[in-house]
């Protein structure tokens, strides 16, 4: 089981690799890959990602996959800023990525 000081390992899926914006707050769905009881737990979050994990303080490891599951060769750093609700409003089987972005904007507006 990982301690709180160890870097966690996460995985996310993107429609296109170019969708990931470095240094900007972006909504992501993360799946925990850290060994232990909570492996494969899913979280909706707003995070900052970087190709160079050293650029961000207290980063975890992020593996990126395409929507069909192809793992991209690069490993990223991810810093989770805040959690989004686990249930995202929207119509089933429609554009999930758009619904996730809308939820991130709504939560951010409430916090300000």
Secondary structure by P-SEA (a helix, b strand, c coil): cccccbbbbbbbbbccccccccccccccbbbbcccccccccccccccccccccccccbbbbbbbbccccccccbbbbbbbcccccccccccccccaaaaaaaaaaaaaaaac
